[in-house]
């Protein structure tokens, strides 16, 4: 099974919160994890925000960043190719989503993912409307 994780779902692999266990289990059962290149800066930005808010130490930040960098080596990371950008414009026209959510949706659609994971209710609704099988995390 090819599973797409948007950043809100991916972060749950590193920061224990509601939905983390389900993300771990789904990732463990996946044949392939698919990510947009957007997930890379979005994930690091989330880690840094937690560090700035003093919800993690610098050492924990560095450990999470190391784990994340190792994990993405095993995932299919889809770049921001012109086809993805064009498809994201289509998503914006069809669904009330923002730019970055549209890029995540277009990426999942382009890779024919079997499951789309997100913690964002509006993005989940748009993904379903576009024909993706969605699990709310």
C-alpha positions as CSV (number, residue, x, y, z in Angstrom):
1,X,0.0,0.0,0.0
2,X,1.3,3.5,-0.9
3,X,0.5,5.9,1.8
4,X,0.8,9.7,1.5
5,X,1.5,11.7,4.6
6,X,1.0,15.4,4.6
7,X,3.1,17.4,7.1
8,X,0.4,17.3,9.8
9,X,0.4,13.5,9.8
10,X,4.2,13.1,9.2
11,X,5.0,15.2,12.3
12,X,3.0,12.7,14.4
13,X,5.8,10.2,13.7
14,X,8.2,12.4,15.7
15,X,6.1,14.3,18.2
16,X,3.9,12.1,20.4
17,X,0.3,13.4,20.3
18,X,-3.2,12.2,19.4
19,X,-3.0,10.0,16.3
20,X,0.7,9.2,16.6
21,X,0.2,5.5,17.3
22,X,-2.1,5.2,14.3
23,X,0.5,6.9,12.1
24,X,3.2,4.5,13.4
25,X,1.0,1.4,12.6
26,X,0.0,2.6,9.1
27,X,3.6,3.5,8.2
28,X,4.8,0.1,9.4
29,X,2.3,-1.6,7.2
30,X,3.0,0.5,4.1
31,X,4.9,-0.7,1.1
32,X,5.9,2.8,0.4
33,X,5.6,6.2,2.1
34,X,5.1,9.1,-0.3
35,X,5.8,12.7,0.7
36,X,5.9,16.0,-1.1
37,X,9.2,17.9,-0.9
38,X,7.2,20.5,1.0
39,X,7.1,18.1,4.0
40,X,10.8,18.7,4.5
41,X,10.8,22.4,5.4
42,X,7.3,22.2,7.0
43,X,8.5,19.4,9.4
44,X,11.7,21.2,10.4
45,X,9.7,24.4,10.9
46,X,7.3,22.5,13.2
47,X,10.3,21.2,15.2
48,X,11.8,24.6,15.4
49,X,8.5,26.1,16.6
50,X,8.4,23.6,19.4
51,X,12.0,24.4,20.3
52,X,11.3,28.2,20.3
53,X,8.3,27.6,22.5
54,X,10.6,25.7,24.9
55,X,8.6,22.5,24.4
56,X,11.8,20.6,23.5
57,X,15.5,21.0,24.1
58,X,18.1,21.7,21.4
59,X,19.4,18.1,21.9
60,X,15.9,16.7,21.3
61,X,15.5,19.0,18.2
62,X,18.8,17.7,16.8
63,X,17.8,14.1,17.5
64,X,14.4,14.5,15.8
65,X,16.0,16.2,12.8
66,X,18.5,13.4,12.5
67,X,15.7,10.8,12.6
68,X,13.7,12.7,10.1
69,X,16.6,13.0,7.7
70,X,17.2,9.3,7.9
71,X,13.5,8.4,7.5
72,X,13.1,10.5,4.3
73,X,15.8,8.5,2.7
74,X,13.5,5.6,2.6
75,X,10.4,7.5,1.4
76,X,9.5,8.6,-2.1
77,X,9.9,12.3,-1.9
78,X,8.2,14.0,-4.9
79,X,9.7,17.2,-6.0
80,X,7.8,20.4,-7.0
81,X,7.9,19.6,-10.7
82,X,5.8,21.6,-13.2
83,X,3.3,18.8,-13.5
84,X,2.6,18.9,-9.7
85,X,2.3,22.7,-9.8
86,X,-0.1,22.5,-12.7
87,X,-2.2,19.8,-11.0
88,X,-2.2,21.9,-7.8
89,X,-3.8,24.7,-9.7
90,X,-6.5,22.3,-10.7
91,X,-7.0,21.3,-7.1
92,X,-7.4,25.0,-6.1
93,X,-10.0,25.5,-8.8
94,X,-12.0,22.4,-7.7
95,X,-11.7,22.7,-3.9
96,X,-11.5,25.5,-1.3
97,X,-7.9,24.7,-0.3
98,X,-4.8,26.8,0.1
99,X,-1.7,26.6,-2.0
100,X,0.4,24.2,0.1
101,X,-2.6,21.9,0.7
102,X,-3.2,21.9,-3.0
103,X,0.4,20.8,-3.6
104,X,0.1,18.0,-1.1
105,X,-3.2,16.8,-2.8
106,X,-1.7,17.1,-6.3
107,X,1.3,15.1,-5.2
108,X,-0.8,12.3,-3.7
109,X,-3.0,12.2,-6.8
110,X,0.0,12.1,-9.1
111,X,1.5,9.1,-7.3
112,X,-1.8,7.2,-7.2
113,X,-1.6,6.8,-3.4
114,X,-3.9,4.2,-1.8
115,X,-4.3,6.3,1.4
116,X,-4.0,10.0,2.2
117,X,-3.2,10.8,5.9
118,X,-3.9,14.3,7.3
119,X,-4.8,15.9,10.5
120,X,-6.4,18.9,8.7
121,X,-10.2,18.5,8.4
122,X,-10.5,20.9,5.4
123,X,-7.7,19.1,3.5
124,X,-9.3,15.7,4.3
125,X,-12.6,16.9,2.8
126,X,-10.9,18.2,-0.3
127,X,-8.9,15.0,-0.7
128,X,-12.1,12.9,-0.5
129,X,-13.8,15.1,-3.1
130,X,-10.9,14.7,-5.4
131,X,-11.2,10.9,-5.1
132,X,-8.5,10.0,-2.6
133,X,-9.1,7.5,0.2
134,X,-8.5,9.5,3.4
135,X,-7.8,8.6,7.0
136,X,-8.1,11.4,9.5
137,X,-5.2,11.3,11.9
